[in-house]
Amino acid sequence: MAAPPDTEQSPTLSLELLPTDPLLLILSFLDYRDLVSCCYLNRRLNQLSSHDPLWKRHCKKYWLISEEEKSRRQNQGWRAIFISTYSDLGRYIHYYATLKKAWDDLEQYLGQWCPRMISSLKESVREEDLDAVEAQIRCKLPDDYRCSFRIHNGQKLVVPGLMGSMALSNHYRSEDLLDIDTAAGGFQQRLGLKQCLPLTFCIHTGLSQYMALESVEGRNKYEIFYQCPDQMARSPSAIVMFITGTSYLEWFTSYVNKVVTGGYPIIRDQIFRYVHDKDCVATTEDITVSVSTSFLPELSSVHPPHYFFTYRIRIEMSKDALPENICQLESRYWRITNAKGDVEEVQGPGVVGEFPVISPGKVYEYTSCTTFSTTSGYMEGYYTFHCLSNKDRFFNVTIPRFHMVCPAFKATNPNESAVDEDQDSTGTDDSQDPHRVLDIPSPSGCCLCHT
């Protein structure tokens, strides 16, 4: 005889019957928006999604709030901290953590290597201050730019500038990061720079980097650039833009990353914007030569083609070298090649008018420059030394090949709404003007009038 059917029904699976710990584990994988949505589903999820430890991860991820900072906020839990911070900075939630980390890293680095620069940084501004600037210039500011000023309001107009320096014997540049009021005061509506906001300013040269707030005169919206006059254009307002960034976030964080990772050297409490290629090093016997380079937009032009580069050379003898290896630099030889393959050879006594003596552990550095009529080129060569303990012994020390490349640029016409494709260039200019090499005494990282 068959068994009677089981008439007892299985209990209905209910969220109320599920244990708390597995549910909290599931909720811990949700983003803050989904966690908020759970509050409106039912009473159980409302209670669980308000569980304070769930919000700790979001406070750290989006607002970089540490345990130490939380302890300073009296009787505030992680959820309350997230909500209060979001009510103030919520529009910047996709930018804040990245920019806050960049500023924190930069401040920590400056505190160690450039302490006097810390005092030039300004405190953050309020939302209403940024809204007032937008009303003043009648143009919207990008959220990543606004977010940065909620952390620091740029810096005072001082030397050295936060955004890097460059020095030759008769030329000095140091760029300050402008505060919001000074930037708004320099907002441009004139032809050639229409609806462009200055981000930086050098009080010695007047050089600025600008950000385009609208897509006009051939610029992309939020593009960042140096400007120089187009001397061969029919319109006196025409300019050439050397592009330095596609957005404020990319521009600022990439610069900070180079600074804090040692990509730019610190010389006399200043950030010098020389770029060093780690492969651009050559060792001959006990002597190592390394090179870093920089492009100077303020001394360059596209029409006519004149691209100005400076380079800094470091010559170092190993500290393990024998004392009898002390030697003196006698002469230099350069082989200079432009982007078209044209070669020029230059040789002469010493470097920058000096004949340095190199001994074990000693470093000698100097700065020089060159110009090209093409947008790129490279240099290589050697130094000739003689040994002081045996003056009949001469030997050559290799200078590694180092490349110099002009950044991308655009030549714009203020009378046109877009850039003609023939005016955009990142390649080689075909002008026949010869380039030249100049040896300039090392400024030791600073113009003589600022030592």
CORVENDA-V650003 format. One record per backbone hydrogen bond with DSSP energy under -1.0 kcal/mol. CO is the residue of the C=O (numbers start at 0). NH is the residue of the N-H. E is the energy in kcal/mol with one decimal. If there is no record, write none. Layout:
CO,NH,E ; CO,NH,E
This chain:
13,16,-1.3 ; 18,22,-1.0 ; 19,23,-2.6 ; 20,24,-2.1 ; 21,25,-2.1 ; 22,26,-2.6 ; 23,27,-1.5 ; 25,28,-1.5 ; 26,29,-1.5 ; 30,34,-2.3 ; 31,35,-2.1 ; 32,36,-1.9 ; 33,37,-1.7 ; 35,38,-1.1 ; 36,39,-1.6 ; 37,40,-1.4 ; 41,45,-2.0 ; 42,46,-2.1 ; 43,47,-2.5 ; 44,48,-2.9 ; 47,50,-1.8 ; 50,53,-1.6 ; 51,54,-1.7 ; 54,58,-2.2 ; 55,59,-2.0 ; 56,60,-2.6 ; 57,61,-2.5 ; 58,62,-1.3 ; 58,64,-1.6 ; 65,69,-2.3 ; 66,70,-2.1 ; 69,72,-1.4 ; 72,75,-1.6 ; 76,80,-2.3 ; 77,81,-2.5 ; 78,82,-2.4 ; 79,83,-2.5 ; 80,84,-2.4 ; 81,85,-2.6 ; 82,86,-2.1 ; 84,88,-3.2 ; 85,89,-2.1 ; 88,91,-2.1 ; 89,92,-1.6 ; 91,94,-2.1 ; 91,95,-3.1 ; 94,98,-2.5 ; 95,99,-3.3 ; 96,100,-2.2 ; 97,101,-1.9 ; 98,102,-2.6 ; 99,103,-2.7 ; 100,104,-3.0 ; 101,105,-2.4 ; 102,106,-2.7 ; 103,107,-2.3 ; 104,108,-2.2 ; 105,109,-3.0 ; 106,110,-2.4 ; 108,112,-2.5 ; 109,113,-1.9 ; 113,116,-1.7 ; 116,119,-1.2 ; 117,120,-1.5 ; 119,155,-2.4 ; 121,152,-1.1 ; 125,129,-1.6 ; 126,130,-2.5 ; 127,131,-2.0 ; 128,132,-1.6 ; 129,133,-2.1 ; 130,134,-2.0 ; 131,135,-2.0 ; 132,136,-2.6 ; 133,137,-1.4 ; 133,138,-1.2 ; 141,145,-2.3 ; 142,146,-2.8 ; 143,147,-1.7 ; 144,148,-1.4 ; 147,150,-1.0 ; 147,151,-2.7 ; 148,124,-2.4 ; 151,153,-1.3 ; 153,121,-2.2 ; 155,157,-1.6 ; 160,163,-1.1 ; 163,174,-2.5 ; 164,272,-1.9 ; 165,172,-3.0 ; 170,167,-3.4 ; 172,165,-2.5 ; 174,162,-2.2 ; 175,200,-1.5 ; 176,154,-2.4 ; 178,182,-2.5 ; 179,183,-2.2 ; 180,184,-2.0 ; 181,185,-1.1 ; 183,186,-1.3 ; 187,194,-1.8 ; 189,192,-1.5 ; 192,195,-1.2 ; 194,212,-2.6 ; 195,187,-2.8 ; 196,210,-2.5 ; 198,177,-2.3 ; 200,175,-2.8 ; 201,205,-2.4 ; 206,201,-1.8 ; 208,198,-3.7 ; 208,199,-1.2 ; 209,224,-2.2 ; 210,196,-2.7 ; 211,221,-3.5 ; 213,215,-1.6 ; 215,218,-2.0 ; 219,222,-2.0 ; 222,211,-2.6 ; 223,243,-2.8 ; 223,244,-1.4 ; 224,209,-2.9 ; 225,241,-2.4 ; 227,239,-3.1 ; 228,230,-1.0 ; 229,232,-1.4 ; 234,237,-1.5 ; 237,229,-2.0 ; 238,411,-2.3 ; 239,227,-2.1 ; 240,409,-2.0 ; 241,225,-2.3 ; 244,223,-2.8 ; 246,250,-2.5 ; 247,251,-3.0 ; 248,252,-2.2 ; 249,253,-1.8 ; 250,254,-1.4 ; 251,255,-2.5 ; 252,256,-2.4 ; 253,257,-1.7 ; 254,258,-2.0 ; 255,259,-2.9 ; 256,260,-1.5 ; 257,262,-2.5 ; 258,261,-1.5 ; 264,271,-2.6 ; 269,266,-2.3 ; 270,164,-3.1 ; 271,273,-1.9 ; 274,292,-2.4 ; 276,279,-2.2 ; 278,280,-1.8 ; 279,290,-1.4 ; 281,288,-3.0 ; 283,286,-2.6 ; 285,317,-2.7 ; 286,283,-3.0 ; 287,315,-2.4 ; 288,281,-2.4 ; 289,313,-2.6 ; 291,311,-2.9 ; 292,274,-3.5 ; 293,309,-2.7 ; 295,298,-1.1 ; 296,299,-1.5 ; 300,305,-2.8 ; 302,230,-1.1 ; 305,300,-2.6 ; 306,371,-2.1 ; 307,295,-2.5 ; 308,369,-2.7 ; 309,293,-2.2 ; 310,367,-2.5 ; 311,291,-2.0 ; 312,365,-1.9 ; 313,289,-2.1 ; 314,363,-3.0 ; 315,287,-3.1 ; 316,360,-1.6 ; 317,320,-1.6 ; 321,324,-2.2 ; 322,325,-1.6 ; 325,387,-2.1 ; 326,357,-3.2 ; 327,385,-2.0 ; 329,349,-2.4 ; 330,383,-2.4 ; 331,347,-1.7 ; 332,381,-1.8 ; 333,345,-2.3 ; 334,379,-1.3 ; 335,343,-2.5 ; 336,377,-2.6 ; 337,340,-1.9 ; 341,337,-2.1 ; 343,335,-3.2 ; 345,333,-3.7 ; 347,331,-2.5 ; 350,353,-2.8 ; 353,350,-2.4 ; 355,328,-2.6 ; 357,326,-2.2 ; 358,361,-2.5 ; 361,316,-2.0 ; 363,314,-3.2 ; 365,312,-2.6 ; 367,310,-2.6 ; 368,437,-2.0 ; 369,308,-2.9 ; 371,306,-2.9 ; 374,405,-3.1 ; 375,338,-1.2 ; 376,403,-2.9 ; 377,336,-2.7 ; 378,401,-2.4 ; 379,334,-3.1 ; 380,398,-3.1 ; 381,332,-2.0 ; 382,396,-3.1 ; 383,329,-3.5 ; 383,330,-1.3 ; 384,394,-2.4 ; 385,327,-2.2 ; 389,392,-2.5 ; 392,386,-2.2 ; 394,384,-3.0 ; 396,382,-2.5 ; 398,380,-1.6 ; 401,378,-2.0 ; 403,376,-1.8 ; 407,242,-2.5 ; 408,424,-1.7 ; 409,240,-3.2 ; 412,415,-2.2 ; 416,217,-1.1 ; 419,422,-2.1 ; 424,408,-1.8 ; 435,370,-2.2 ; 437,368,-1.9 ; 442,445,-1.7 ; 446,449,-2.6 ; 447,450,-1.3
